[in-house]
Amino acid sequence: DSAKGEVTYCQGKDTSGNAHYMIDEFNKKYGPDLKAKLVEFPASADEQRNQFIQRQQAKSGDCDVFSSDVIWTAEFASQKWLYDMTPYMEDKKADYIEAPVETVTYDGKIWGVPETSDAGLLYYNTDKVKEIPATWQEVYSTAQKEGGIVYQGAAYEGLTCDFLELFFGAGGEVLSEDGTKSTFAEGDAGVKALSFMVDGIKNGAAPKAVTTYMEPESLTAFQTGKYAYMRNWPYAYALNKKAEKVKGNFDVGPQPTFEGGEKAGILGGHNSVISVYSKNPGGALKLIDHIGSPEIQTAYAAQFSLSPVKAAVYDDPKVQEAIPFANALREGITNARARPVSPVYPQISQAIYKNVNAALSGQQSPEDAMKQAQSDIEKALSTF
């Protein structure tokens, strides 16, 4: 409460504008005694992670608060780079949706505070299809006749998410319960999910170019009005509303079930973490309080299409109006699966996206891709 001076908040490129808004509101409220400054890292998630790691390895206090992707918790916490936020979260935990809190929990402690959440959603062009079918198999079958489906198929983190949604839906698991062994190639879930994606490209349900698409490319493709479906995150909703060829004729909903399996959206989002090298931990805590406040959480949702981490915010009329799919989104986040929590998660993800992309591009059979990924994951696990 008595914090003064400057606090620096670091994150990736502020493509939505929400971070500038949040910092401006903080400075209006607490300035001039306590001021926040925004530092933007490059847009690529790998580059953001590297920038934070370089600073932590140098024991630099450049970033008091870092907006950390949900997948980095175990890695950063195991390096002892983060403040333990368990005492802070003790009486606040009940306000948050449980799934986002799990993404910031490692080794029995809470290492940050959920900031925004995310669940993969399915967008559809209402000129071509009227609703989301019950299964992914029906989605692809309709897509083949009605213009296709676009998703994130390039060799990067986005493809790990897209693949795991089908893989988990088909009944697969990446790691054993204690996180020490790879179970990726056990059973037939992996080959089943990957063959399904490969066949989708072969039979024209998805374009060949999808193997080079990240989020922006899939969004641009969907906004041409040519495609029936797009798998993407909630942020795309606000941008579709401004896109000439799809505004007024698109809708969105939770993902379907994998035939014979279940629904398995993947949890995305960011958590606020405090660097142990922060020169102003009191100011950092004040900033985190501000990000979690009802005002900022509501603005993030209503103005920037970002998914709140507190259940009550979804009931706000402003949020319901700005995000007509708010209830579906809350359901998606509540039921979504976290990606494997492991200090070597980046290597696990690389093993998945590299080999899945090789199969989608026709360089490897689904069977060989799964075997190679299994072997790569086992190598990564043996390093800790």
C-alpha positions in Angstrom: 0.0 0.0 0.0 2.9 2.4 0.6 4.7 1.5 -2.7 6.2 4.5 -4.6 8.4 5.0 -7.6 8.2 3.1 -10.9 7.1 -0.4 -11.8 7.9 -2.0 -15.2 5.4 -4.3 -16.9 6.9 -6.5 -19.7 4.9 -8.4 -22.3 4.8 -9.3 -25.9 3.6 -6.8 -28.6 0.4 -5.1 -27.5 -1.6 -6.1 -30.6 -5.0 -5.5 -28.9 -4.1 -2.2 -27.1 -5.3 -3.6 -23.7 -1.8 -3.2 -22.1 -1.6 0.5 -23.0 -5.1 1.0 -21.6 -4.3 -0.9 -18.4 -1.1 1.1 -17.8 -2.8 4.5 -18.5 -5.6 3.6 -16.0 -3.0 2.6 -13.4 -1.1 5.9 -13.8 -4.3 8.0 -13.6 -5.2 6.1 -10.3 -1.9 6.0 -8.5 0.4 8.6 -10.2 2.5 10.6 -9.7 3.8 8.8 -6.6 3.6 5.4 -8.2 3.8 5.0 -12.0 3.9 2.0 -14.3 5.8 1.7 -17.6 5.1 -0.7 -20.4 8.0 -2.6 -22.2 6.9 -4.5 -25.3 8.9 -7.5 -26.5 8.6 -9.0 -30.0 5.4 -10.6 -31.0 6.7 -14.2 -31.2 6.1 -16.2 -28.0 9.6 -17.8 -28.2 11.2 -14.4 -28.5 9.3 -13.1 -25.5 10.4 -16.1 -23.4 14.0 -15.6 -24.5 13.9 -11.9 -23.6 12.6 -12.7 -20.1 15.1 -15.6 -19.6 18.1 -13.4 -20.6 17.1 -10.8 -18.0 16.5 -13.4 -15.3 19.9 -15.1 -16.0 21.5 -11.6 -15.7 19.7 -11.1 -12.4 18.3 -7.9 -13.9 15.4 -6.0 -12.4 14.3 -4.7 -15.9 10.9 -6.4 -15.6 9.1 -6.1 -12.2 6.0 -7.9 -13.6 6.1 -10.2 -16.7 3.0 -11.3 -18.6 4.0 -15.0 -18.8 2.3 -17.5 -21.1 0.5 -20.2 -19.2 3.0 -22.8 -20.4 6.1 -21.2 -18.9 5.2 -21.5 -15.1 7.1 -24.8 -14.4 10.2 -23.7 -16.2 10.5 -20.3 -14.6 9.5 -21.5 -11.1 12.0 -24.4 -11.2 14.7 -21.9 -12.0 13.7 -19.9 -8.8 13.1 -16.7 -10.9 9.6 -16.0 -9.5 8.0 -14.8 -6.3 5.9 -17.4 -4.6 2.4 -15.9 -4.8 0.6 -18.5 -2.7 0.1 -16.2 0.4 -1.3 -13.4 -1.9 -3.7 -15.8 -3.7 -4.9 -17.6 -0.6 -8.0 -15.5 0.0 -8.4 -14.5 -3.6 -8.4 -17.9 -5.3 -12.1 -18.5 -5.0 -12.8 -15.5 -7.3 -10.9 -17.1 -10.2 -12.0 -19.8 -12.5 -10.1 -22.9 -11.3 -8.5 -23.9 -14.7 -6.5 -20.7 -15.1 -5.2 -21.0 -11.5 -4.0 -24.5 -12.3 -1.8 -23.1 -15.1 0.2 -21.0 -12.5 0.4 -23.8 -10.0 3.6 -25.9 -9.9 5.0 -28.2 -7.1 2.2 -27.3 -4.8 2.6 -23.5 -4.9 1.0 -20.7 -6.9 3.7 -18.7 -8.8 1.6 -15.9 -10.3 -1.9 -14.5 -10.8 -4.1 -15.2 -13.8 -4.4 -12.2 -16.1 -6.4 -13.3 -19.1 -7.5 -16.7 -20.2 -8.2 -18.2 -23.5 -9.7 -21.3 -25.0 -9.5 -22.4 -28.6 -12.9 -21.7 -30.4 -14.4 -22.6 -33.7 -15.5 -19.7 -35.9 -17.9 -20.3 -38.8 -19.1 -18.3 -41.8 -23.0 -18.2 -41.5 -23.4 -17.8 -45.3 -21.9 -21.2 -45.7 -22.9 -23.2 -42.6 -25.5 -22.5 -40.0 -24.0 -24.1 -36.9 -21.1 -26.1 -35.5 -21.7 -29.8 -36.1 -21.4 -32.2 -33.1 -18.1 -33.8 -34.1 -14.8 -32.8 -35.7 -15.4 -35.5 -38.4 -18.6 -33.7 -39.4 -16.9 -30.3 -39.4 -14.2 -31.5 -41.9 -16.8 -33.3 -44.0 -18.9 -30.1 -44.3 -15.7 -28.0 -44.8 -14.8 -30.1 -47.8 -18.1 -29.1 -49.5 -18.4 -25.5 -48.2 -15.0 -23.9 -48.8 -12.7 -25.5 -46.1 -11.3 -25.0 -42.6 -8.2 -22.9 -41.6 -6.2 -23.4 -38.5 -2.6 -22.9 -37.1 -0.6 -25.6 -38.9 2.9 -24.0 -39.0 5.7 -25.6 -36.9 5.3 -23.6 -33.7 3.3 -23.5 -30.4 0.0 -22.9 -32.1 0.1 -26.2 -33.9 0.8 -28.0 -30.6 -2.5 -26.5 -29.3 -4.4 -27.4 -32.4 -3.1 -31.0 -32.4 -3.6 -31.5 -28.7 -7.3 -30.5 -29.0 -7.8 -33.5 -31.3 -5.3 -35.8 -29.5 -6.9 -35.2 -26.1 -10.3 -35.5 -27.6 -9.3 -38.9 -29.0 -8.2 -40.1 -25.6 -4.5 -39.4 -25.7 -2.2 -38.2 -22.9 1.3 -36.6 -23.4 2.9 -37.5 -20.0 2.4 -40.0 -17.2 0.6 -38.6 -14.1 3.8 -37.8 -12.3 5.2 -36.0 -15.4 8.3 -38.2 -15.7 7.4 -40.5 -18.7 6.1 -39.9 -22.2 2.9 -41.6 -23.0 2.5 -39.8 -26.3 2.6 -42.8 -28.6 0.8 -45.2 -26.4 -2.5 -46.5 -27.8 -3.9 -45.3 -31.1 -5.1 -41.8 -30.2 -2.1 -40.0 -31.7 -2.1 -41.8 -35.1 -5.9 -41.5 -35.2 -5.8 -37.7 -34.6 -2.8 -37.0 -36.9 -4.1 -39.2 -39.7 -7.4 -37.3 -39.5 -5.5 -33.9 -39.9 -3.4 -35.3 -42.7 -6.4 -36.6 -44.6 -8.1 -33.2 -44.2 -5.3 -31.6 -46.2 -5.2 -34.4 -48.7 -8.9 -34.3 -49.5 -9.1 -30.5 -49.6 -11.0 -29.9 -46.4 -8.1 -27.7 -45.3 -5.8 -25.9 -47.8 -2.2 -27.1 -48.2 -1.0 -23.6 -47.2 -2.4 -24.2 -43.7 1.0 -25.9 -42.9 2.5 -22.4 -43.0 -0.3 -20.6 -41.1 0.0 -19.0 -37.6 -2.9 -17.1 -36.0 -2.6 -14.0 -38.2 -2.5 -16.0 -41.5 -5.5 -18.1 -40.6 -7.4 -15.0 -39.6 -6.6 -13.2 -42.8 -7.7 -16.3 -44.8 -11.0 -16.6 -42.9 -11.6 -12.9 -43.5 -11.6 -13.3 -47.3 -15.0 -15.0 -46.8 -13.8 -18.1 -48.7 -13.6 -20.5 -45.8 -16.4 -22.1 -43.8 -14.5 -22.6 -40.5 -11.5 -21.2 -38.6 -10.0 -22.5 -35.4 -8.7 -19.5 -33.4 -8.7 -17.8 -30.1 -11.3 -15.3 -28.7 -9.3 -12.2 -29.8 -10.3 -12.9 -33.4 -13.9 -12.0 -32.6 -13.4 -8.3 -32.3 -11.2 -8.3 -35.5 -13.8 -10.2 -37.5 -16.4 -7.7 -36.6 -14.4 -5.1 -38.5 -13.5 -7.3 -41.5 -15.5 -6.2 -44.6 -16.2 -9.7 -46.0 -17.2 -11.5 -42.8 -18.7 -8.9 -40.5 -22.3 -9.6 -39.9 -22.0 -13.2 -41.3 -19.9 -15.1 -38.8 -20.5 -16.8 -35.5 -18.4 -18.7 -33.0 -18.8 -21.5 -30.4 -17.0 -24.1 -28.4 -15.2 -26.9 -30.2 -17.0 -30.1 -31.1 -16.3 -33.6 -29.9 -13.7 -36.0 -31.5 -15.9 -38.9 -32.7 -16.0 -41.6 -30.1 -14.1 -39.4 -27.7 -14.7 -36.1 -25.9 -14.4 -32.3 -26.2 -10.9 -31.0 -25.4 -10.3 -27.3 -25.9 -6.8 -26.1 -25.0 -6.3 -23.5 -22.3 -4.3 -20.4 -23.4 -3.8 -17.1 -21.7 -1.3 -15.2 -19.6 -0.4 -14.9 -16.0 1.2 -12.0 -14.1 4.4 -13.1 -12.4 6.8 -11.0 -10.3 10.6 -11.3 -10.9 12.6 -12.2 -7.7 15.0 -9.4 -9.0 12.3 -6.7 -9.0 13.4 -3.5 -7.3 9.8 -2.6 -6.5 7.9 -5.7 -5.5 5.3 -3.6 -3.6 4.6 -1.6 -6.7 4.5 -4.9 -8.7 1.9 -6.3 -6.4 -0.2 -3.1 -6.7 -0.1 -3.4 -10.5 -1.2 -7.1 -10.3 -4.1 -6.0 -8.0 -5.0 -3.5 -10.6 -5.0 -6.0 -13.5 -7.3 -8.3 -11.5 -9.7 -5.6 -10.5 -13.3 -5.8 -11.8 -12.8 -2.6 -13.8 -9.8 -3.8 -15.8 -11.1 -7.4 -16.2 -14.4 -6.0 -17.6 -12.6 -3.6 -19.9 -10.3 -6.4 -21.2 -13.4 -8.3 -22.1 -15.8 -5.6 -23.3 -13.3 -3.5 -25.2 -10.6 -5.9 -26.3 -12.3 -9.4 -26.6 -9.9 -10.9 -24.0 -11.3 -13.7 -21.8 -11.7 -12.8 -18.1 -10.2 -15.1 -15.5 -12.9 -14.3 -12.9 -16.2 -16.1 -13.3 -18.4 -13.2 -12.1 -17.1 -10.8 -14.9 -18.8 -13.0 -17.5 -22.2 -12.0 -16.1 -21.6 -8.2 -16.5 -24.1 -6.8 -19.1 -21.3 -4.9 -20.8 -19.3 -8.1 -21.3 -22.4 -10.1 -22.4 -23.1 -7.4 -25.0 -19.5 -7.1 -26.3 -18.9 -10.9 -26.3 -22.3 -12.5 -27.3 -20.5 -15.9 -26.9 -19.5 -15.1 -23.2 -21.4 -18.1 -21.7 -19.8 -20.5 -24.3 -16.4 -19.0 -23.6 -16.8 -19.4 -19.8 -17.8 -23.0 -20.4 -14.9 -23.5 -22.8 -12.4 -22.2 -20.3 -13.9 -24.0 -17.3 -13.7 -27.3 -19.3 -10.4 -26.7 -21.2 -7.3 -28.8 -20.7 -3.9 -27.3 -19.7 -0.9 -28.2 -21.8 1.6 -30.6 -20.0 3.1 -28.9 -17.0 6.8 -29.6 -17.1 10.1 -27.6 -16.7 11.0 -28.9 -20.2 7.6 -28.0 -21.7 9.2 -25.9 -24.6 11.2 -29.0 -25.7 8.1 -31.2 -25.4 6.1 -28.8 -27.5 8.8 -28.6 -30.1 8.8 -32.4 -30.4 5.0 -32.2 -31.0 4.8 -29.3 -33.5 7.9 -30.3 -35.5 6.8 -33.9 -36.1 3.1 -33.0 -36.6 4.0 -30.4 -39.1 6.3 -32.9 -40.9 3.3 -35.3 -41.3 0.9 -32.5 -42.4 3.5 -31.5 -45.0 3.8 -35.0 -46.3 7.4 -35.5 -45.2 6.6 -38.3 -42.7 3.8 -40.8 -42.2 1.6 -40.2 -39.1 3.0 -43.4 -37.6 6.6 -42.3 -38.0 5.8 -38.8 -36.8 4.3 -40.1 -33.6 7.3 -42.5 -32.9 9.8 -39.7 -33.5 7.8 -37.3 -31.3 7.7 -39.9 -28.5 11.5 -40.4 -28.8 12.1 -36.5 -28.7 9.9 -36.1 -25.7 11.7 -38.9 -23.8 15.1 -37.2 -24.6 13.7 -33.9 -23.2 12.5 -35.6 -20.0 15.8 -37.2 -19.4 17.5 -33.8 -19.0 15.9 -33.0 -15.6 
